[in-house]
């Protein structure tokens, strides 16, 4: 298992007391890139190592509610350490070298699984998702498979204005193009979140989606609620996940802090709002390098910083107050 950089701070006092939170694995990153660049990252938010042999992944292809046998992928006998991740990348070696995932994605893998996306091959096809397939992570509990996380909406297939493969978006009705919405179709297509995108679970998500978002399977899943997006074929954030599942560290007291960083994603300016006076703000890239160090005026709870000069990608914003420290994740476009 690769060593990763992570920082998880509890920002709501009730999280530690609520056994429903931070209690099981969930999907922390989803890569649906060009060609066969597909990957899933599974995060362990708990305080103990978890073995994957009691878990499986299912691809619910094209809106089906009955998974085919070759869409059910048992996970290997591997252990995910506390606060660590496990990265699964598609394996298409039987299709030839010109169909392999890009090298900078393949190197991120803890394991490569699923040998063919040919629907007639009979091989496992779970990792062959293409933006319009729901995915579930399930756990065997006393012989019964139970959802521990669901990506998408099982039973729904997103469609574009002319049909065909599409993706869920953050524009209502989320799963299909509404010609009466006043939104041009080319704008709608640019807002696909689950197709030709890398998606990262927001840091405030502390447990998986254990219940299918709803019935009758129409326009009920907005990916923007729990996910941030990065551009097509972005693999740099695989291998690390930031969440709010841990108690505060040494030297930081355990008092409730409310921290908001917006907009997210951001383009030119990031706003920071705290429940207590801000003493200092430091910004780190995902390699752990300090890129900004800001000391605002005394006695303010709201400030902002300029992102000019920072490259596109994921950053950690560390906000220090007299009552403790909060860390938030922000994507800069």
C-alpha positions in Angstrom: 0.0 0.0 0.0 1.4 3.3 -1.0 2.0 6.0 1.7 -0.3 9.0 1.2 -0.6 12.5 2.4 -3.8 13.2 4.3 -5.3 15.6 6.8 -8.7 15.0 8.4 -10.1 17.3 11.0 -13.4 17.1 12.8 -15.3 20.3 12.2 -18.6 19.3 13.8 -18.4 18.1 17.4 -21.2 15.6 16.8 -19.2 13.6 14.2 -17.1 11.7 16.7 -20.2 10.7 18.7 -22.2 9.6 15.7 -21.3 6.0 15.0 -23.1 6.3 11.6 -20.3 8.6 10.4 -16.8 7.6 9.5 -17.8 4.0 10.0 -17.1 2.2 6.7 -15.4 2.4 3.4 -16.7 4.8 0.7 -15.7 5.8 -2.9 -13.6 8.9 -2.6 -12.5 9.4 -6.3 -14.0 8.5 -9.7 -12.0 8.8 -12.9 -13.9 8.5 -16.2 -11.4 9.8 -18.8 -10.8 9.4 -22.5 -10.1 6.0 -24.0 -9.7 3.4 -21.2 -8.7 5.8 -18.5 -11.0 4.6 -15.7 -10.3 4.3 -12.0 -12.0 4.2 -8.6 -10.4 5.2 -5.2 -11.8 3.7 -2.0 -11.2 5.5 1.2 -11.1 4.1 4.8 -12.3 6.8 7.1 -12.3 4.6 10.2 -9.7 4.2 13.0 -8.8 0.6 12.0 -7.5 -1.3 9.0 -10.2 -2.9 6.8 -9.8 -6.0 4.6 -11.4 -5.7 1.2 -12.3 -9.4 0.8 -15.8 -8.8 2.4 -16.6 -6.1 -0.3 -17.6 -6.0 -3.9 -18.2 -3.4 -6.6 -21.2 -3.5 -9.0 -21.6 -1.6 -12.2 -25.3 -1.0 -12.9 -25.1 -0.7 -16.6 -27.3 1.7 -18.6 -30.0 2.0 -16.0 -30.5 -1.6 -15.1 -31.7 -2.7 -11.7 -30.6 -6.3 -12.2 -26.8 -6.5 -12.3 -25.3 -9.0 -14.8 -22.9 -11.6 -13.3 -19.9 -10.1 -15.2 -20.7 -6.6 -13.7 -20.1 -7.9 -10.1 -16.5 -7.5 -9.1 -15.3 -9.2 -5.8 -12.5 -7.1 -4.3 -9.1 -8.7 -3.6 -7.8 -9.9 -0.2 -6.0 -6.6 0.5 -6.0 -4.4 3.6 -6.7 -0.6 3.5 -5.1 1.1 6.5 -6.9 3.6 8.6 -7.2 6.9 6.7 -5.6 5.3 3.6 -6.9 4.7 0.2 -7.0 1.8 -2.3 -6.9 2.7 -6.0 -8.4 0.4 -8.6 -7.5 1.1 -12.2 -9.0 -0.8 -15.2 -6.9 -3.6 -16.8 -7.4 -4.0 -20.5 -4.2 -5.9 -21.4 -6.0 -8.5 -23.4 -7.2 -5.8 -25.9 -3.7 -4.7 -27.0 -1.2 -2.1 -25.9 -3.0 0.7 -27.7 -6.0 0.3 -25.3 -4.1 0.5 -22.1 -4.7 3.3 -19.5 -2.2 6.1 -19.7 1.0 5.5 -17.9 0.4 8.3 -15.4 -2.9 6.7 -14.4 -1.5 3.1 -14.3 1.3 4.1 -11.9 -1.4 5.2 -9.4 -2.9 1.8 -9.1 -2.8 -0.5 -6.1 -4.4 -3.1 -8.4 -5.6 -3.3 -12.0 -8.8 -5.2 -12.4 -11.3 -6.1 -15.1 -9.8 -7.5 -18.2 -12.1 -6.6 -21.1 -14.8 -4.1 -22.0 -16.0 -6.2 -24.9 -19.7 -7.0 -24.1 -19.3 -10.4 -25.8 -16.1 -11.5 -24.0 -17.7 -12.8 -20.8 -15.0 -11.1 -18.8 -15.6 -8.9 -15.8 -16.7 -5.5 -17.0 -17.3 -3.6 -13.8 -14.6 -1.1 -14.4 -16.0 -0.3 -17.9 -18.3 2.5 -16.7 -18.6 5.4 -19.2 -20.5 8.1 -17.3 -24.0 6.9 -17.4 -23.6 3.8 -15.2 -24.3 3.8 -11.4 -21.8 2.0 -9.3 -22.3 0.5 -5.8 -19.8 -0.6 -3.2 -21.3 -3.4 -1.1 -20.3 -5.3 2.0 -21.1 -8.9 3.0 -22.8 -8.7 6.4 -23.6 -12.1 7.8 -24.2 -13.5 4.3 -26.2 -10.5 3.1 -24.8 -7.9 0.7 -25.5 -4.4 1.9 -24.8 -1.0 0.3 -22.0 1.0 1.9 -21.9 3.5 -1.0 -23.7 4.3 -4.2 -22.4 6.5 -7.0 -25.1 7.7 -9.3 -28.7 6.5 -9.2 -29.4 2.8 -9.7 -32.1 2.4 -12.3 -31.5 5.6 -14.2 -29.4 6.2 -17.3 -28.6 9.8 -18.2 -29.4 10.9 -21.7 -28.4 13.8 -23.9 -30.6 15.8 -26.2 -30.1 13.3 -29.0 -29.9 10.2 -26.9 -26.8 8.0 -26.6 -24.2 8.0 -23.9 -24.3 11.0 -21.6 -23.7 11.8 -17.9 -25.3 13.2 -14.8 -24.9 16.9 -14.5 -25.5 19.6 -11.8 -28.2 21.2 -13.9 -31.8 20.1 -13.2 -33.2 17.6 -14.1 -29.6 16.3 -13.7 -30.1 13.1 -15.8 -31.6 14.3 -19.1 -31.6 17.4 -21.3 -34.7 19.6 -20.9 -35.2 21.6 -24.1 -37.6 23.9 -22.3 -35.1 24.9 -19.6 -33.6 27.7 -21.7 -30.1 26.2 -21.4 -28.5 25.6 -24.8 -27.7 22.0 -25.4 -24.0 22.7 -25.9 -23.8 24.4 -22.4 -25.6 21.4 -20.9 -23.2 19.0 -22.4 -20.3 21.0 -21.0 -21.7 20.5 -17.5 -21.5 16.7 -17.5 -19.9 15.7 -14.2 -19.7 11.9 -14.6 -18.4 11.7 -18.2 -14.9 12.7 -19.3 -14.3 14.0 -15.8 -12.4 13.2 -12.6 -14.6 13.5 -9.5 -13.5 13.8 -5.9 -15.7 13.4 -2.8 -16.1 16.6 -0.9 -14.2 16.7 2.4 -17.5 17.1 4.4 -18.7 13.6 3.2 -18.0 11.3 6.1 -19.9 8.2 5.0 -21.2 6.5 1.9 -24.6 6.9 0.2 -26.2 3.7 1.6 -29.6 4.2 0.1 -30.4 4.6 -3.6 -31.3 8.3 -4.0 -34.9 7.6 -4.9 -37.7 6.3 -7.1 -39.1 6.3 -9.7 -35.5 6.9 -10.9 -35.9 10.3 -12.6 -33.9 13.4 -12.0 -33.1 12.8 -8.4 -29.3 12.6 -8.2 -27.3 15.8 -8.3 -23.6 14.9 -8.3 -22.6 18.4 -7.1 -24.1 17.7 -3.7 -21.2 15.5 -2.7 -18.6 15.7 -5.4 -16.1 18.2 -6.8 -14.9 17.9 -10.4 -11.5 18.2 -12.2 -10.9 18.2 -15.9 -10.7 15.1 -18.1 -7.7 12.8 -17.6 -6.7 14.4 -14.3 -5.0 11.7 -12.2 -2.8 13.7 -9.9 -5.1 13.5 -6.9 -5.4 9.7 -6.8 -3.7 8.2 -3.8 -4.8 10.9 -1.3 -8.1 11.9 0.2 -9.0 14.7 2.6 -12.0 14.3 4.9 -13.5 15.6 8.1 -13.4 12.2 9.9 -10.6 12.6 12.4 -10.4 14.5 15.7 -8.2 17.5 15.8 -4.5 17.1 16.3 -2.1 17.8 19.1 -2.1 21.4 20.1 -5.6 22.1 18.7 -8.5 22.0 21.0 -11.7 20.0 20.3 -14.1 22.9 20.0 -16.7 23.2 17.2 -15.6 25.3 14.2 -17.6 26.2 11.2 -15.5 26.9 8.2 -16.7 27.7 4.6 -14.4 28.0 1.6 -16.2 29.2 -1.6 -16.7 29.2 -4.5 -15.6 25.6 -5.1 -14.4 25.1 -7.8 -12.8 28.6 -7.8 -11.3 30.6 -10.7 -9.8 33.9 -9.5 -10.7 34.4 -5.8 -11.4 32.1 -2.9 -13.5 33.4 0.0 -13.0 32.1 3.5 -15.6 32.4 6.3 -15.1 31.2 9.9 -17.1 31.1 13.1 -14.1 32.6 15.0 -11.6 35.3 14.2 -9.0 34.2 11.6 -5.4 34.3 12.8 -3.7 32.8 9.7 -4.4 31.0 6.4 -2.0 28.7 4.7 -2.5 27.0 1.4 -0.8 23.7 0.4 -0.8 21.8 -2.9 -1.3 18.0 -2.8 2.4 17.4 -2.6 2.4 19.1 0.7 4.2 22.3 -0.5 3.2 25.6 1.1 2.0 27.9 -1.8 0.4 30.8 0.2 0.8 32.1 3.7 -1.7 34.9 4.6 -2.2 36.8 7.9 -5.4 38.9 7.7 -6.2 41.9 9.8 -7.1 41.2 13.5 -10.7 40.6 14.4 -12.2 39.4 11.1 -14.1 36.2 10.4 -14.3 36.6 6.6 -11.5 37.2 4.1 -10.4 36.1 0.7 -7.3 35.4 -1.3 -6.2 35.6 -4.9 -5.6 32.4 -6.8 -3.6 34.1 -9.6 -0.3 32.3 -9.9 -1.6 29.0 -8.7 -2.0 26.2 -11.2 -5.2 24.3 -11.8 -5.7 21.5 -9.3 -6.7 20.5 -5.8 -5.4 22.5 -2.7 -5.7 22.3 1.0 -6.7 25.5 2.9 -5.6 25.5 6.5 -7.5 28.1 8.6 -6.1 28.8 12.1 -8.1 30.5 14.8 -7.6 30.8 18.6 -10.0 28.0 19.1 -8.5 25.5 16.7 -7.7 24.8 13.1 -9.9 23.7 10.2 -8.8 22.4 6.9 -10.8 22.6 3.7 -10.2 21.4 0.2 -10.7 23.7 -2.8 -10.4 23.0 -6.5 -8.9 25.8 -8.6 -9.7 25.9 -12.3 
